[in-house]
Amino acid sequence: MDAQISGLDLSGDGGGMYWKARGSNPSSISDSVIWDSPSHCLDLHSHSELRATGISMFCDNLPLIDISTVNFTDSSLETRSGAESSFYLNTSSHLRWISSDPILTPESSEDDVIVDIMWMLDVHTINQNLLNIPMASVNISFDQFESDVNATQPYEGRFTYGPFIGERWTAIQGWSTTNSAYVGCTYDEVHNTSQPTQLDGDSTVFCRVELSNQPPFILWDSPSDESEYSSGSEIVFDARQSWDLDFDELTYSWASSIDGDFSASCSIVSSNSSLFIANQNQTEPCLTDGSQSITLEVCDSEGHCVNETRTIELINLPPVLKVGTSPPISSWGNPIPRRNRECHDRSHGDFRPRGRSALVLGLSLLRVRPGPRPG
């Protein structure tokens, strides 16, 4: 049976688990505890791919893997007395033991079995100021087993790669030597390679690149691209999270395709114009109605500048009408007052966006008599 299992607890003297899969779909088991029975621990058969995460096994009998590929991550295997243990591998089986507690040498009577002890690499690309560099190129090579990895770091400047084989056991050759990884990084055409990292545990690698002064990075929180606002609405322009790899002071300029440089005529909140509010407190609008492109330019004290453009629209929106009744409308959509009682409206909630002009309402109030309820 192929299945996804979570939170299984087979503890005590009546433990043990036998799981034979159909093998047509991957299966998984997570966050589970397995104790063995007097004769069996965990017997896995015919799994095309089983992913096991956070599994604690307490077994005096060796777990069995037969005609299966099994990945254990963040897991442990020990005897009931707390000693290290291992697996028994049968025909055509492959165990990938990932970021998990130590195990002993497995047992097998077959030649076509493999055990890989695997680990993760947490790679940080940093500059001379020890700041993470966004979008740097990373290359990882190995002594054996693994192909080269070429990747681009995310904006955070760090990423966890892997798992990678640290040691491999086969029935014919036994344990291999410990594999090593070589991490290189490139940014702005500057390259460096870190010291070799032995893959004998999860590792953090800092790849440091000595850079010349770099342009800042824009982090523009509001307004969002293609935002729509009612005429004369307050709009918060916020790019305070923008930053610089060299700790340079930053200056900000904002330009509209309609109004030109407009930030100086708005309510400035921060001294460098990284935060201000347009059209605040019903003052004379500093941003004209219409669809327009807003370009933000951020410069550092060394004269390096970057820019980003977004589109917003200020539009004369229709009024919003809120109407209630007394007594309220029934569940079938009709007002049912007591006999000869008048029905009143409550339209005090009506408003015009930004209060631009008065509302003129035309309402017809009817004298409503109760009728028969729907059958």
PyMOL commands that set and color helices and strands:
alter all, ss='L'
color gray80, all
select helices_A, chain A and resi 263-265+280-282+353-355
alter helices_A, ss='H'
color red, helices_A
select strands_A, chain A and resi 4-6+9-10+17-20+27-35+42-45+50-58+64-66+69-73+76-78+88-89+93-98+113-126+137-142+149-152+158-170+174-175+180-187+190-193+197-198+203-208+227-230+235-238+250-256+260-261+267-268+275-278+290-300+305-315+324-326+344-346
alter strands_A, ss='S'
color yellow, strands_A
deselect
rebuild
show_as cartoon
